Amino acid sequence: MIFGFTEEQLAGFFLTYGVAAFILFMVFIIGHLAWQSKAGKFGTFVIFLGLGVGFLGFVAKFIIQWWLEK
């Protein structure tokens, strides 16, 4: 037990909120890179489309997991 939590509880928390925080940080980084490189509207759209597909996979994992446990 670490701080009164089991390893499973800590792993679940950080896999949920840690990965979500990492995705938000990546949005900031990619937006900053697109702005610095002057990628334009289409280039920025393509960059964020790639990040969005990964984010959809992250959300789909939770939906599928919830559906299977139901």
PyMOL Python script that loads the backbone (N, CA, C, O; Angstrom):
from pymol import cmd

cmd.read_pdbstr("""\
ATOM      1  N   MET A   1       0.839  -1.184   0.000  1.00  0.00           N
ATOM      2  CA  MET A   1       0.000   0.000   0.000  1.00  0.00           C
ATOM      3  C   MET A   1       0.883   1.248   0.000  1.00  0.00           C
ATOM      4  O   MET A   1       1.854   1.345   0.751  1.00  0.00           O
ATOM      5  N   ILE A   2       0.528   2.172  -0.841  1.00  0.00           N
ATOM      6  CA  ILE A   2       1.235   3.439  -0.937  1.00  0.00           C
ATOM      7  C   ILE A   2       0.225   4.540  -0.655  1.00  0.00           C
ATOM      8  O   ILE A   2      -0.756   4.694  -1.382  1.00  0.00           O
ATOM      9  N   PHE A   3       0.470   5.309   0.409  1.00  0.00           N
ATOM     10  CA  PHE A   3      -0.437   6.386   0.823  1.00  0.00           C
ATOM     11  C   PHE A   3      -1.864   5.884   1.030  1.00  0.00           C
ATOM     12  O   PHE A   3      -2.819   6.631   0.820  1.00  0.00           O
ATOM     13  N   GLY A   4      -2.015   4.641   1.435  1.00  0.00           N
ATOM     14  CA  GLY A   4      -3.328   4.082   1.702  1.00  0.00           C
ATOM     15  C   GLY A   4      -4.048   3.548   0.478  1.00  0.00           C
ATOM     16  O   GLY A   4      -5.215   3.167   0.568  1.00  0.00           O
ATOM     17  N   PHE A   5      -3.379   3.514  -0.657  1.00  0.00           N
ATOM     18  CA  PHE A   5      -3.979   3.000  -1.890  1.00  0.00           C
ATOM     19  C   PHE A   5      -3.238   1.753  -2.340  1.00  0.00           C
ATOM     20  O   PHE A   5      -2.033   1.621  -2.121  1.00  0.00           O
ATOM     21  N   THR A   6      -3.957   0.849  -2.963  1.00  0.00           N
ATOM     22  CA  THR A   6      -3.315  -0.345  -3.502  1.00  0.00           C
ATOM     23  C   THR A   6      -2.652  -0.006  -4.834  1.00  0.00           C
ATOM     24  O   THR A   6      -2.908   1.044  -5.424  1.00  0.00           O
ATOM     25  N   GLU A   7      -1.810  -0.900  -5.288  1.00  0.00           N
ATOM     26  CA  GLU A   7      -1.137  -0.687  -6.569  1.00  0.00           C
ATOM     27  C   GLU A   7      -2.147  -0.633  -7.709  1.00  0.00           C
ATOM     28  O   GLU A   7      -1.981   0.143  -8.651  1.00  0.00           O
ATOM     29  N   GLU A   8      -3.178  -1.442  -7.630  1.00  0.00           N
ATOM     30  CA  GLU A   8      -4.206  -1.456  -8.674  1.00  0.00           C
ATOM     31  C   GLU A   8      -4.952  -0.122  -8.741  1.00  0.00           C
ATOM     32  O   GLU A   8      -5.242   0.374  -9.829  1.00  0.00           O
ATOM     33  N   GLN A   9      -5.263   0.459  -7.575  1.00  0.00           N
ATOM     34  CA  GLN A   9      -5.955   1.742  -7.547  1.00  0.00           C
ATOM     35  C   GLN A   9      -5.073   2.856  -8.112  1.00  0.00           C
ATOM     36  O   GLN A   9      -5.549   3.705  -8.866  1.00  0.00           O
ATOM     37  N   LEU A  10      -3.793   2.852  -7.748  1.00  0.00           N
ATOM     38  CA  LEU A  10      -2.878   3.867  -8.275  1.00  0.00           C
ATOM     39  C   LEU A  10      -2.704   3.735  -9.780  1.00  0.00           C
ATOM     40  O   LEU A  10      -2.703   4.734 -10.499  1.00  0.00           O
ATOM     41  N   ALA A  11      -2.556   2.498 -10.257  1.00  0.00           N
ATOM     42  CA  ALA A  11      -2.387   2.281 -11.693  1.00  0.00           C
ATOM     43  C   ALA A  11      -3.629   2.730 -12.459  1.00  0.00           C
ATOM     44  O   ALA A  11      -3.520   3.363 -13.509  1.00  0.00           O
ATOM     45  N   GLY A  12      -4.795   2.407 -11.938  1.00  0.00           N
ATOM     46  CA  GLY A  12      -6.037   2.827 -12.591  1.00  0.00           C
ATOM     47  C   GLY A  12      -6.176   4.330 -12.642  1.00  0.00           C
ATOM     48  O   GLY A  12      -6.600   4.887 -13.654  1.00  0.00           O
ATOM     49  N   PHE A  13      -5.815   4.998 -11.540  1.00  0.00           N
ATOM     50  CA  PHE A  13      -5.902   6.459 -11.495  1.00  0.00           C
ATOM     51  C   PHE A  13      -4.975   7.094 -12.511  1.00  0.00           C
ATOM     52  O   PHE A  13      -5.393   7.960 -13.279  1.00  0.00           O
ATOM     53  N   PHE A  14      -3.698   6.665 -12.523  1.00  0.00           N
ATOM     54  CA  PHE A  14      -2.736   7.301 -13.416  1.00  0.00           C
ATOM     55  C   PHE A  14      -2.933   6.907 -14.870  1.00  0.00           C
ATOM     56  O   PHE A  14      -2.595   7.678 -15.768  1.00  0.00           O
ATOM     57  N   LEU A  15      -3.478   5.713 -15.121  1.00  0.00           N
ATOM     58  CA  LEU A  15      -3.776   5.354 -16.509  1.00  0.00           C
ATOM     59  C   LEU A  15      -4.960   6.154 -17.039  1.00  0.00           C
ATOM     60  O   LEU A  15      -5.047   6.412 -18.240  1.00  0.00           O
ATOM     61  N   THR A  16      -5.863   6.543 -16.162  1.00  0.00           N
ATOM     62  CA  THR A  16      -7.002   7.349 -16.589  1.00  0.00           C
ATOM     63  C   THR A  16      -6.637   8.823 -16.670  1.00  0.00           C
ATOM     64  O   THR A  16      -6.706   9.427 -17.740  1.00  0.00           O
ATOM     65  N   TYR A  17      -6.249   9.401 -15.541  1.00  0.00           N
ATOM     66  CA  TYR A  17      -6.013  10.842 -15.476  1.00  0.00           C
ATOM     67  C   TYR A  17      -4.627  11.231 -15.963  1.00  0.00           C
ATOM     68  O   TYR A  17      -4.444  12.324 -16.500  1.00  0.00           O
ATOM     69  N   GLY A  18      -3.655  10.357 -15.784  1.00  0.00           N
ATOM     70  CA  GLY A  18      -2.303  10.665 -16.259  1.00  0.00           C
ATOM     71  C   GLY A  18      -2.236  10.713 -17.780  1.00  0.00           C
ATOM     72  O   GLY A  18      -1.631  11.620 -18.351  1.00  0.00           O
ATOM     73  N   VAL A  19      -2.852   9.744 -18.429  1.00  0.00           N
ATOM     74  CA  VAL A  19      -2.859   9.729 -19.896  1.00  0.00           C
ATOM     75  C   VAL A  19      -3.698  10.881 -20.432  1.00  0.00           C
ATOM     76  O   VAL A  19      -3.339  11.485 -21.443  1.00  0.00           O
ATOM     77  N   ALA A  20      -4.806  11.193 -19.776  1.00  0.00           N
ATOM     78  CA  ALA A  20      -5.624  12.328 -20.212  1.00  0.00           C
ATOM     79  C   ALA A  20      -4.845  13.637 -20.088  1.00  0.00           C
ATOM     80  O   ALA A  20      -4.913  14.487 -20.977  1.00  0.00           O
ATOM     81  N   ALA A  21      -4.110  13.801 -18.995  1.00  0.00           N
ATOM     82  CA  ALA A  21      -3.288  15.005 -18.831  1.00  0.00           C
ATOM     83  C   ALA A  21      -2.193  15.051 -19.887  1.00  0.00           C
ATOM     84  O   ALA A  21      -1.872  16.122 -20.401  1.00  0.00           O
ATOM     85  N   PHE A  22      -1.621  13.905 -20.213  1.00  0.00           N
ATOM     86  CA  PHE A  22      -0.592  13.836 -21.249  1.00  0.00           C
ATOM     87  C   PHE A  22      -1.165  14.225 -22.611  1.00  0.00           C
ATOM     88  O   PHE A  22      -0.493  14.901 -23.390  1.00  0.00           O
ATOM     89  N   ILE A  23      -2.380  13.813 -22.904  1.00  0.00           N
ATOM     90  CA  ILE A  23      -3.025  14.176 -24.172  1.00  0.00           C
ATOM     91  C   ILE A  23      -3.232  15.693 -24.235  1.00  0.00           C
ATOM     92  O   ILE A  23      -2.978  16.310 -25.270  1.00  0.00           O
ATOM     93  N   LEU A  24      -3.686  16.288 -23.144  1.00  0.00           N
ATOM     94  CA  LEU A  24      -3.868  17.739 -23.126  1.00  0.00           C
ATOM     95  C   LEU A  24      -2.540  18.470 -23.308  1.00  0.00           C
ATOM     96  O   LEU A  24      -2.474  19.491 -23.991  1.00  0.00           O
ATOM     97  N   PHE A  25      -1.495  17.946 -22.698  1.00  0.00           N
ATOM     98  CA  PHE A  25      -0.174  18.541 -22.863  1.00  0.00           C
ATOM     99  C   PHE A  25       0.287  18.421 -24.316  1.00  0.00           C
ATOM    100  O   PHE A  25       0.906  19.341 -24.850  1.00  0.00           O
ATOM    101  N   MET A  26      -0.014  17.289 -24.954  1.00  0.00           N
ATOM    102  CA  MET A  26       0.345  17.100 -26.361  1.00  0.00           C
ATOM    103  C   MET A  26      -0.425  18.073 -27.255  1.00  0.00           C
ATOM    104  O   MET A  26       0.119  18.541 -28.256  1.00  0.00           O
ATOM    105  N   VAL A  27      -1.669  18.383 -26.919  1.00  0.00           N
ATOM    106  CA  VAL A  27      -2.434  19.376 -27.680  1.00  0.00           C
ATOM    107  C   VAL A  27      -1.713  20.714 -27.644  1.00  0.00           C
ATOM    108  O   VAL A  27      -1.588  21.388 -28.667  1.00  0.00           O
ATOM    109  N   PHE A  28      -1.238  21.097 -26.460  1.00  0.00           N
ATOM    110  CA  PHE A  28      -0.497  22.345 -26.327  1.00  0.00           C
ATOM    111  C   PHE A  28       0.789  22.313 -27.149  1.00  0.00           C
ATOM    112  O   PHE A  28       1.089  23.263 -27.872  1.00  0.00           O
ATOM    113  N   ILE A  29       1.545  21.228 -27.042  1.00  0.00           N
ATOM    114  CA  ILE A  29       2.813  21.124 -27.767  1.00  0.00           C
ATOM    115  C   ILE A  29       2.590  21.168 -29.277  1.00  0.00           C
ATOM    116  O   ILE A  29       3.283  21.898 -29.985  1.00  0.00           O
ATOM    117  N   ILE A  30       1.635  20.398 -29.768  1.00  0.00           N
ATOM    118  CA  ILE A  30       1.381  20.344 -31.208  1.00  0.00           C
ATOM    119  C   ILE A  30       0.861  21.682 -31.717  1.00  0.00           C
ATOM    120  O   ILE A  30       1.239  22.124 -32.802  1.00  0.00           O
ATOM    121  N   GLY A  31      -0.010  22.333 -30.934  1.00  0.00           N
ATOM    122  CA  GLY A  31      -0.487  23.656 -31.328  1.00  0.00           C
ATOM    123  C   GLY A  31       0.647  24.662 -31.394  1.00  0.00           C
ATOM    124  O   GLY A  31       0.693  25.498 -32.297  1.00  0.00           O
ATOM    125  N   HIS A  32       1.547  24.582 -30.452  1.00  0.00           N
ATOM    126  CA  HIS A  32       2.695  25.491 -30.436  1.00  0.00           C
ATOM    127  C   HIS A  32       3.615  25.216 -31.633  1.00  0.00           C
ATOM    128  O   HIS A  32       4.103  26.145 -32.276  1.00  0.00           O
ATOM    129  N   LEU A  33       3.845  23.931 -31.921  1.00  0.00           N
ATOM    130  CA  LEU A  33       4.677  23.588 -33.079  1.00  0.00           C
ATOM    131  C   LEU A  33       4.037  24.031 -34.387  1.00  0.00           C
ATOM    132  O   LEU A  33       4.724  24.528 -35.279  1.00  0.00           O
ATOM    133  N   ALA A  34       2.729  23.855 -34.504  1.00  0.00           N
ATOM    134  CA  ALA A  34       2.036  24.282 -35.725  1.00  0.00           C
ATOM    135  C   ALA A  34       2.117  25.796 -35.881  1.00  0.00           C
ATOM    136  O   ALA A  34       2.276  26.298 -36.994  1.00  0.00           O
ATOM    137  N   TRP A  35       2.011  26.519 -34.781  1.00  0.00           N
ATOM    138  CA  TRP A  35       2.082  27.974 -34.835  1.00  0.00           C
ATOM    139  C   TRP A  35       3.489  28.442 -35.187  1.00  0.00           C
ATOM    140  O   TRP A  35       3.650  29.353 -35.999  1.00  0.00           O
ATOM    141  N   GLN A  36       4.516  27.827 -34.584  1.00  0.00           N
ATOM    142  CA  GLN A  36       5.897  28.230 -34.855  1.00  0.00           C
ATOM    143  C   GLN A  36       6.330  27.899 -36.283  1.00  0.00           C
ATOM    144  O   GLN A  36       7.071  28.661 -36.904  1.00  0.00           O
ATOM    145  N   SER A  37       5.864  26.761 -36.799  1.00  0.00           N
ATOM    146  CA  SER A  37       6.278  26.355 -38.141  1.00  0.00           C
ATOM    147  C   SER A  37       5.430  27.007 -39.229  1.00  0.00           C
ATOM    148  O   SER A  37       5.685  26.817 -40.418  1.00  0.00           O
ATOM    149  N   LYS A  38       4.423  27.773 -38.821  1.00  0.00           N
ATOM    150  CA  LYS A  38       3.497  28.413 -39.771  1.00  0.00           C
ATOM    151  C   LYS A  38       2.914  27.379 -40.735  1.00  0.00           C
ATOM    152  O   LYS A  38       2.964  27.533 -41.956  1.00  0.00           O
ATOM    153  N   ALA A  39       2.361  26.321 -40.141  1.00  0.00           N
ATOM    154  CA  ALA A  39       1.848  25.196 -40.913  1.00  0.00           C
ATOM    155  C   ALA A  39       0.630  25.563 -41.746  1.00  0.00           C
ATOM    156  O   ALA A  39       0.332  24.869 -42.718  1.00  0.00           O
ATOM    157  N   GLY A  40      -0.058  26.588 -41.415  1.00  0.00           N
ATOM    158  CA  GLY A  40      -1.263  26.952 -42.147  1.00  0.00           C
ATOM    159  C   GLY A  40      -2.469  26.221 -41.601  1.00  0.00           C
ATOM    160  O   GLY A  40      -2.354  25.381 -40.708  1.00  0.00           O
ATOM    161  N   LYS A  41      -3.622  26.548 -42.144  1.00  0.00           N
ATOM    162  CA  LYS A  41      -4.860  25.952 -41.640  1.00  0.00           C
ATOM    163  C   LYS A  41      -4.933  24.459 -41.934  1.00  0.00           C
ATOM    164  O   LYS A  41      -5.285  23.664 -41.063  1.00  0.00           O
ATOM    165  N   PHE A  42      -4.597  24.080 -43.171  1.00  0.00           N
ATOM    166  CA  PHE A  42      -4.703  22.670 -43.534  1.00  0.00           C
ATOM    167  C   PHE A  42      -3.665  21.829 -42.797  1.00  0.00           C
ATOM    168  O   PHE A  42      -3.978  20.737 -42.322  1.00  0.00           O
ATOM    169  N   GLY A  43      -2.442  22.325 -42.700  1.00  0.00           N
ATOM    170  CA  GLY A  43      -1.391  21.589 -41.991  1.00  0.00           C
ATOM    171  C   GLY A  43      -1.725  21.413 -40.522  1.00  0.00           C
ATOM    172  O   GLY A  43      -1.512  20.340 -39.958  1.00  0.00           O
ATOM    173  N   THR A  44      -2.245  22.456 -39.904  1.00  0.00           N
ATOM    174  CA  THR A  44      -2.645  22.369 -38.500  1.00  0.00           C
ATOM    175  C   THR A  44      -3.797  21.388 -38.334  1.00  0.00           C
ATOM    176  O   THR A  44      -3.837  20.625 -37.368  1.00  0.00           O
ATOM    177  N   PHE A  45      -4.737  21.409 -39.282  1.00  0.00           N
ATOM    178  CA  PHE A  45      -5.849  20.464 -39.237  1.00  0.00           C
ATOM    179  C   PHE A  45      -5.349  19.026 -39.313  1.00  0.00           C
ATOM    180  O   PHE A  45      -5.821  18.174 -38.560  1.00  0.00           O
ATOM    181  N   VAL A  46      -4.418  18.743 -40.193  1.00  0.00           N
ATOM    182  CA  VAL A  46      -3.889  17.387 -40.350  1.00  0.00           C
ATOM    183  C   VAL A  46      -3.156  16.957 -39.092  1.00  0.00           C
ATOM    184  O   VAL A  46      -3.293  15.815 -38.653  1.00  0.00           O
ATOM    185  N   ILE A  47      -2.378  17.860 -38.507  1.00  0.00           N
ATOM    186  CA  ILE A  47      -1.657  17.537 -37.279  1.00  0.00           C
ATOM    187  C   ILE A  47      -2.645  17.189 -36.158  1.00  0.00           C
ATOM    188  O   ILE A  47      -2.482  16.180 -35.472  1.00  0.00           O
ATOM    189  N   PHE A  48      -3.657  18.022 -35.981  1.00  0.00           N
ATOM    190  CA  PHE A  48      -4.629  17.760 -34.920  1.00  0.00           C
ATOM    191  C   PHE A  48      -5.532  16.580 -35.250  1.00  0.00           C
ATOM    192  O   PHE A  48      -6.057  15.941 -34.337  1.00  0.00           O
ATOM    193  N   LEU A  49      -5.726  16.277 -36.514  1.00  0.00           N
ATOM    194  CA  LEU A  49      -6.492  15.090 -36.892  1.00  0.00           C
ATOM    195  C   LEU A  49      -5.778  13.830 -36.413  1.00  0.00           C
ATOM    196  O   LEU A  49      -6.413  12.911 -35.897  1.00  0.00           O
ATOM    197  N   GLY A  50      -4.469  13.789 -36.581  1.00  0.00           N
ATOM    198  CA  GLY A  50      -3.702  12.639 -36.088  1.00  0.00           C
ATOM    199  C   GLY A  50      -3.805  12.496 -34.583  1.00  0.00           C
ATOM    200  O   GLY A  50      -3.964  11.384 -34.078  1.00  0.00           O
ATOM    201  N   LEU A  51      -3.719  13.599 -33.859  1.00  0.00           N
ATOM    202  CA  LEU A  51      -3.867  13.552 -32.407  1.00  0.00           C
ATOM    203  C   LEU A  51      -5.293  13.170 -32.026  1.00  0.00           C
ATOM    204  O   LEU A  51      -5.504  12.437 -31.060  1.00  0.00           O
ATOM    205  N   GLY A  52      -6.264  13.658 -32.777  1.00  0.00           N
ATOM    206  CA  GLY A  52      -7.662  13.343 -32.491  1.00  0.00           C
ATOM    207  C   GLY A  52      -7.989  11.876 -32.669  1.00  0.00           C
ATOM    208  O   GLY A  52      -8.785  11.327 -31.908  1.00  0.00           O
ATOM    209  N   VAL A  53      -7.394  11.230 -33.656  1.00  0.00           N
ATOM    210  CA  VAL A  53      -7.624   9.800 -33.864  1.00  0.00           C
ATOM    211  C   VAL A  53      -7.077   9.013 -32.673  1.00  0.00           C
ATOM    212  O   VAL A  53      -7.709   8.065 -32.206  1.00  0.00           O
ATOM    213  N   GLY A  54      -5.914   9.406 -32.190  1.00  0.00           N
ATOM    214  CA  GLY A  54      -5.367   8.758 -31.004  1.00  0.00           C
ATOM    215  C   GLY A  54      -6.233   8.990 -29.780  1.00  0.00           C
ATOM    216  O   GLY A  54      -6.417   8.084 -28.967  1.00  0.00           O
ATOM    217  N   PHE A  55      -6.762  10.192 -29.642  1.00  0.00           N
ATOM    218  CA  PHE A  55      -7.640  10.504 -28.524  1.00  0.00           C
ATOM    219  C   PHE A  55      -8.933   9.700 -28.611  1.00  0.00           C
ATOM    220  O   PHE A  55      -9.436   9.232 -27.590  1.00  0.00           O
ATOM    221  N   LEU A  56      -9.475   9.534 -29.814  1.00  0.00           N
ATOM    222  CA  LEU A  56     -10.678   8.717 -29.977  1.00  0.00           C
ATOM    223  C   LEU A  56     -10.432   7.274 -29.563  1.00  0.00           C
ATOM    224  O   LEU A  56     -11.306   6.637 -28.974  1.00  0.00           O
ATOM    225  N   GLY A  57      -9.248   6.757 -29.867  1.00  0.00           N
ATOM    226  CA  GLY A  57      -8.902   5.410 -29.425  1.00  0.00           C
ATOM    227  C   GLY A  57      -8.874   5.309 -27.911  1.00  0.00           C
ATOM    228  O   GLY A  57      -9.314   4.310 -27.342  1.00  0.00           O
ATOM    229  N   PHE A  58      -8.358   6.343 -27.256  1.00  0.00           N
ATOM    230  CA  PHE A  58      -8.311   6.381 -25.792  1.00  0.00           C
ATOM    231  C   PHE A  58      -9.724   6.382 -25.205  1.00  0.00           C
ATOM    232  O   PHE A  58      -9.999   5.663 -24.245  1.00  0.00           O
ATOM    233  N   VAL A  59     -10.607   7.177 -25.774  1.00  0.00           N
ATOM    234  CA  VAL A  59     -11.989   7.245 -25.297  1.00  0.00           C
ATOM    235  C   VAL A  59     -12.728   5.948 -25.622  1.00  0.00           C
ATOM    236  O   VAL A  59     -13.510   5.461 -24.806  1.00  0.00           O
ATOM    237  N   ALA A  60     -12.488   5.388 -26.802  1.00  0.00           N
ATOM    238  CA  ALA A  60     -13.151   4.140 -27.190  1.00  0.00           C
ATOM    239  C   ALA A  60     -12.777   3.003 -26.256  1.00  0.00           C
ATOM    240  O   ALA A  60     -13.601   2.128 -25.987  1.00  0.00           O
ATOM    241  N   LYS A  61     -11.552   3.001 -25.759  1.00  0.00           N
ATOM    242  CA  LYS A  61     -11.116   1.967 -24.823  1.00  0.00           C
ATOM    243  C   LYS A  61     -11.989   1.977 -23.577  1.00  0.00           C
ATOM    244  O   LYS A  61     -12.397   0.919 -23.097  1.00  0.00           O
ATOM    245  N   PHE A  62     -12.277   3.159 -23.052  1.00  0.00           N
ATOM    246  CA  PHE A  62     -13.100   3.246 -21.850  1.00  0.00           C
ATOM    247  C   PHE A  62     -14.548   2.865 -22.132  1.00  0.00           C
ATOM    248  O   PHE A  62     -15.201   2.247 -21.291  1.00  0.00           O
ATOM    249  N   ILE A  63     -15.049   3.223 -23.296  1.00  0.00           N
ATOM    250  CA  ILE A  63     -16.429   2.871 -23.640  1.00  0.00           C
ATOM    251  C   ILE A  63     -16.561   1.361 -23.807  1.00  0.00           C
ATOM    252  O   ILE A  63     -17.512   0.761 -23.306  1.00  0.00           O
ATOM    253  N   ILE A  64     -15.622   0.752 -24.499  1.00  0.00           N
ATOM    254  CA  ILE A  64     -15.656  -0.704 -24.689  1.00  0.00           C
ATOM    255  C   ILE A  64     -15.489  -1.417 -23.361  1.00  0.00           C
ATOM    256  O   ILE A  64     -16.170  -2.408 -23.098  1.00  0.00           O
ATOM    257  N   GLN A  65     -14.588  -0.922 -22.521  1.00  0.00           N
ATOM    258  CA  GLN A  65     -14.363  -1.531 -21.208  1.00  0.00           C
ATOM    259  C   GLN A  65     -15.634  -1.444 -20.357  1.00  0.00           C
ATOM    260  O   GLN A  65     -16.012  -2.416 -19.703  1.00  0.00           O
ATOM    261  N   TRP A  66     -16.289  -0.286 -20.367  1.00  0.00           N
ATOM    262  CA  TRP A  66     -17.534  -0.120 -19.614  1.00  0.00           C
ATOM    263  C   TRP A  66     -18.617  -1.050 -20.140  1.00  0.00           C
ATOM    264  O   TRP A  66     -19.363  -1.642 -19.360  1.00  0.00           O
ATOM    265  N   TRP A  67     -18.708  -1.183 -21.470  1.00  0.00           N
ATOM    266  CA  TRP A  67     -19.730  -2.034 -22.075  1.00  0.00           C
ATOM    267  C   TRP A  67     -19.499  -3.501 -21.745  1.00  0.00           C
ATOM    268  O   TRP A  67     -20.460  -4.235 -21.512  1.00  0.00           O
ATOM    269  N   LEU A  68     -18.250  -3.941 -21.720  1.00  0.00           N
ATOM    270  CA  LEU A  68     -17.968  -5.342 -21.410  1.00  0.00           C
ATOM    271  C   LEU A  68     -18.188  -5.667 -19.940  1.00  0.00           C
ATOM    272  O   LEU A  68     -18.549  -6.795 -19.606  1.00  0.00           O
ATOM    273  N   GLU A  69     -17.976  -4.699 -19.063  1.00  0.00           N
ATOM    274  CA  GLU A  69     -18.185  -4.935 -17.626  1.00  0.00           C
ATOM    275  C   GLU A  69     -19.633  -4.831 -17.224  1.00  0.00           C
ATOM    276  O   GLU A  69     -20.007  -5.279 -16.139  1.00  0.00           O
ATOM    277  N   LYS A  70     -20.458  -4.250 -18.075  1.00  0.00           N
ATOM    278  CA  LYS A  70     -21.876  -4.040 -17.783  1.00  0.00           C
ATOM    279  C   LYS A  70     -22.651  -5.308 -17.769  1.00  0.00           C
ATOM    280  O   LYS A  70     -23.860  -5.290 -17.536  1.00  0.00           O
TER     281      LYS A  70
END
""", "prot")
cmd.dss("prot")
cmd.show_as("cartoon", "prot")
cmd.util.cbc("prot")
cmd.orient("prot")
